[in-house]
Amino acid sequence: MNLSHIEHIGIAVNNIEEAKTFFEDVLGLKCYAVEEVKDQKVKTAFFKIGQTKIELLEATSDESPVAKFIAKKGQGIHHIAFATDDVNKSLKEAEEKGIKLIDKQARKGAENLNIGFLHPKSTFGVLTELCGK
């Protein structure tokens, strides 16, 4: 698996506008993009610090995985995403090493990235995303 850096950290929030205030007014970061990913039933907002991004995630439906996460665990860190040069190859390598996958094949995510998730039951409770161009 050829990982280059932490691409982003996803944070589940009830309200992006409220959360943006903290990241902008308190931490001094600038939101550079807000996007809805309809098939994942989520609205995202992105901030960059160094080479890493912070992705705020707000559910757009009660059926969203993010809504279910917040209902079960509350607001907070939802996932960590690692950049890879080939998401499908990385997913296959992880599966070959016994890791349970949520996604067998890459799919489109925010910022037009290809994404795939590893199941937290195989990753010490941390939902892990692999992403790349």
Short mmCIF file of the C-alpha atoms (twelve columns), coordinates in Angstrom:
data_MODEL
# 
_entry.id   MODEL 
# 
loop_
_atom_site.group_PDB 
_atom_site.id 
_atom_site.type_symbol 
_atom_site.label_atom_id 
_atom_site.label_alt_id 
_atom_site.label_comp_id 
_atom_site.label_asym_id 
_atom_site.label_seq_id 
_atom_site.Cartn_x 
_atom_site.Cartn_y 
_atom_site.Cartn_z 
_atom_site.pdbx_PDB_model_num 
ATOM 1   C CA . MET A 1   0.000   0.000  0.000  1 
ATOM 2   C CA . ASN A 2   1.565   3.276  -1.085 1 
ATOM 3   C CA . LEU A 3   0.273   5.915  1.363  1 
ATOM 4   C CA . SER A 4   1.755   9.401  1.134  1 
ATOM 5   C CA . HIS A 5   0.108   11.421 3.917  1 
ATOM 6   C CA . ILE A 6   -2.997  11.976 6.000  1 
ATOM 7   C CA . GLU A 7   -5.344  13.438 3.400  1 
ATOM 8   C CA . HIS A 8   -7.988  14.587 5.853  1 
ATOM 9   C CA . ILE A 9   -9.698  14.020 9.157  1 
ATOM 10  C CA . GLY A 10  -13.493 13.807 8.965  1 
ATOM 11  C CA . ILE A 11  -15.502 15.340 11.796 1 
ATOM 12  C CA . ALA A 12  -19.240 14.657 12.108 1 
ATOM 13  C CA . VAL A 13  -21.212 17.746 13.167 1 
ATOM 14  C CA . ASN A 14  -24.868 18.607 13.621 1 
ATOM 15  C CA . ASN A 15  -24.537 21.939 11.842 1 
ATOM 16  C CA . ILE A 16  -21.715 22.933 9.486  1 
ATOM 17  C CA . GLU A 17  -22.366 26.667 9.843  1 
ATOM 18  C CA . GLU A 18  -21.986 26.500 13.627 1 
ATOM 19  C CA . ALA A 19  -18.884 24.323 13.383 1 
ATOM 20  C CA . LYS A 20  -17.334 26.593 10.721 1 
ATOM 21  C CA . THR A 21  -17.462 29.458 13.216 1 
ATOM 22  C CA . PHE A 22  -15.147 27.577 15.578 1 
ATOM 23  C CA . PHE A 23  -12.654 26.617 12.870 1 
ATOM 24  C CA . GLU A 24  -12.627 30.112 11.335 1 
ATOM 25  C CA . ASP A 25  -13.045 32.469 14.306 1 
ATOM 26  C CA . VAL A 26  -11.220 30.511 17.003 1 
ATOM 27  C CA . LEU A 27  -8.591  28.521 15.075 1 
ATOM 28  C CA . GLY A 28  -8.160  31.037 12.258 1 
ATOM 29  C CA . LEU A 29  -8.579  28.496 9.446  1 
ATOM 30  C CA . LYS A 30  -10.373 29.371 6.215  1 
ATOM 31  C CA . CYS A 31  -13.127 27.245 4.745  1 
ATOM 32  C CA . TYR A 32  -12.228 26.859 1.085  1 
ATOM 33  C CA . ALA A 33  -15.062 24.596 -0.114 1 
ATOM 34  C CA . VAL A 34  -18.564 23.486 0.808  1 
ATOM 35  C CA . GLU A 35  -20.025 20.597 -1.172 1 
ATOM 36  C CA . GLU A 36  -22.924 18.188 -1.003 1 
ATOM 37  C CA . VAL A 37  -22.252 14.527 -1.795 1 
ATOM 38  C CA . LYS A 38  -25.785 13.363 -2.582 1 
ATOM 39  C CA . ASP A 39  -25.156 9.610  -2.759 1 
ATOM 40  C CA . GLN A 40  -23.608 9.714  0.733  1 
ATOM 41  C CA . LYS A 41  -26.369 12.016 2.047  1 
ATOM 42  C CA . VAL A 42  -23.839 14.468 3.444  1 
ATOM 43  C CA . LYS A 43  -22.778 18.092 3.165  1 
ATOM 44  C CA . THR A 44  -19.051 18.773 3.591  1 
ATOM 45  C CA . ALA A 45  -16.911 21.799 4.405  1 
ATOM 46  C CA . PHE A 46  -13.130 21.765 4.014  1 
ATOM 47  C CA . PHE A 47  -10.293 23.551 5.784  1 
ATOM 48  C CA . LYS A 48  -6.591  23.090 5.093  1 
ATOM 49  C CA . ILE A 49  -3.777  23.163 7.613  1 
ATOM 50  C CA . GLY A 50  -0.367  22.241 6.256  1 
ATOM 51  C CA . GLN A 51  -0.759  19.273 3.922  1 
ATOM 52  C CA . THR A 52  -3.787  17.958 5.812  1 
ATOM 53  C CA . LYS A 53  -7.435  18.891 5.467  1 
ATOM 54  C CA . ILE A 54  -10.231 18.937 8.020  1 
ATOM 55  C CA . GLU A 55  -13.567 17.794 6.568  1 
ATOM 56  C CA . LEU A 56  -16.730 18.722 8.437  1 
ATOM 57  C CA . LEU A 57  -19.611 16.340 7.715  1 
ATOM 58  C CA . GLU A 58  -23.275 17.264 8.183  1 
ATOM 59  C CA . ALA A 59  -25.969 14.695 7.405  1 
ATOM 60  C CA . THR A 60  -28.569 15.730 4.828  1 
ATOM 61  C CA . SER A 61  -30.864 12.814 5.736  1 
ATOM 62  C CA . ASP A 62  -31.693 10.808 8.838  1 
ATOM 63  C CA . GLU A 63  -30.624 7.767  6.788  1 
ATOM 64  C CA . SER A 64  -27.108 9.134  6.281  1 
ATOM 65  C CA . PRO A 65  -24.244 7.154  7.806  1 
ATOM 66  C CA . VAL A 66  -23.172 10.431 9.420  1 
ATOM 67  C CA . ALA A 67  -26.620 10.901 11.024 1 
ATOM 68  C CA . LYS A 68  -26.443 7.347  12.374 1 
ATOM 69  C CA . PHE A 69  -22.924 7.968  13.677 1 
ATOM 70  C CA . ILE A 70  -23.999 11.135 15.528 1 
ATOM 71  C CA . ALA A 71  -27.091 9.399  16.947 1 
ATOM 72  C CA . LYS A 72  -24.907 6.599  18.317 1 
ATOM 73  C CA . LYS A 73  -21.709 8.402  19.334 1 
ATOM 74  C CA . GLY A 74  -22.399 12.140 19.170 1 
ATOM 75  C CA . GLN A 75  -20.451 14.750 17.259 1 
ATOM 76  C CA . GLY A 76  -16.739 14.180 16.826 1 
ATOM 77  C CA . ILE A 77  -14.064 12.517 14.772 1 
ATOM 78  C CA . HIS A 78  -15.766 10.293 12.225 1 
ATOM 79  C CA . HIS A 79  -12.824 9.015  10.168 1 
ATOM 80  C CA . ILE A 80  -9.216  9.454  9.155  1 
ATOM 81  C CA . ALA A 81  -8.322  9.428  5.466  1 
ATOM 82  C CA . PHE A 82  -4.988  8.450  3.970  1 
ATOM 83  C CA . ALA A 83  -3.866  9.502  0.495  1 
ATOM 84  C CA . THR A 84  -2.886  6.671  -1.826 1 
ATOM 85  C CA . ASP A 85  -1.912  6.588  -5.469 1 
ATOM 86  C CA . ASP A 86  -4.363  3.753  -6.247 1 
ATOM 87  C CA . VAL A 87  -7.448  3.281  -4.072 1 
ATOM 88  C CA . ASN A 88  -8.541  -0.002 -5.690 1 
ATOM 89  C CA . LYS A 89  -5.084  -1.525 -5.344 1 
ATOM 90  C CA . SER A 90  -4.873  -0.388 -1.711 1 
ATOM 91  C CA . LEU A 91  -8.320  -1.833 -0.921 1 
ATOM 92  C CA . LYS A 92  -7.298  -5.147 -2.482 1 
ATOM 93  C CA . GLU A 93  -4.032  -5.216 -0.505 1 
ATOM 94  C CA . ALA A 94  -5.878  -4.500 2.739  1 
ATOM 95  C CA . GLU A 95  -8.386  -7.280 2.047  1 
ATOM 96  C CA . GLU A 96  -5.572  -9.713 1.231  1 
ATOM 97  C CA . LYS A 97  -4.117  -8.921 4.660  1 
ATOM 98  C CA . GLY A 98  -7.392  -9.841 6.353  1 
ATOM 99  C CA . ILE A 99  -8.917  -6.375 6.741  1 
ATOM 100 C CA . LYS A 100 -12.707 -6.195 6.451  1 
ATOM 101 C CA . LEU A 101 -13.769 -3.710 3.782  1 
ATOM 102 C CA . ILE A 102 -16.801 -1.462 3.604  1 
ATOM 103 C CA . ASP A 103 -16.031 -0.762 -0.070 1 
ATOM 104 C CA . LYS A 104 -14.678 -3.474 -2.370 1 
ATOM 105 C CA . GLN A 105 -14.173 -0.884 -5.150 1 
ATOM 106 C CA . ALA A 106 -13.435 2.832  -5.096 1 
ATOM 107 C CA . ARG A 107 -16.348 5.252  -5.449 1 
ATOM 108 C CA . LYS A 108 -16.566 9.002  -5.912 1 
ATOM 109 C CA . GLY A 109 -16.372 11.194 -2.834 1 
ATOM 110 C CA . ALA A 110 -16.055 14.889 -2.077 1 
ATOM 111 C CA . GLU A 111 -13.557 16.964 -4.052 1 
ATOM 112 C CA . ASN A 112 -13.917 14.444 -6.895 1 
ATOM 113 C CA . LEU A 113 -11.619 11.989 -5.123 1 
ATOM 114 C CA . ASN A 114 -11.893 8.223  -5.406 1 
ATOM 115 C CA . ILE A 115 -12.571 6.815  -1.952 1 
ATOM 116 C CA . GLY A 116 -12.891 3.469  -0.206 1 
ATOM 117 C CA . PHE A 117 -13.432 2.631  3.457  1 
ATOM 118 C CA . LEU A 118 -11.940 -0.033 5.714  1 
ATOM 119 C CA . HIS A 119 -14.272 -1.345 8.410  1 
ATOM 120 C CA . PRO A 120 -13.510 -0.053 11.925 1 
ATOM 121 C CA . LYS A 121 -13.834 -3.592 13.327 1 
ATOM 122 C CA . SER A 122 -10.564 -4.348 11.502 1 
ATOM 123 C CA . THR A 123 -8.840  -1.037 12.246 1 
ATOM 124 C CA . PHE A 124 -8.969  -0.745 16.040 1 
ATOM 125 C CA . GLY A 125 -12.264 1.132  16.038 1 
ATOM 126 C CA . VAL A 126 -11.182 3.853  13.615 1 
ATOM 127 C CA . LEU A 127 -13.150 4.220  10.393 1 
ATOM 128 C CA . THR A 128 -10.344 4.448  7.838  1 
ATOM 129 C CA . GLU A 129 -10.703 5.964  4.383  1 
ATOM 130 C CA . LEU A 130 -8.316  5.536  1.484  1 
ATOM 131 C CA . CYS A 131 -8.522  8.264  -1.132 1 
ATOM 132 C CA . GLY A 132 -6.809  9.447  -4.275 1 
ATOM 133 C CA . LYS A 133 -7.274  11.017 -7.679 1 
# 
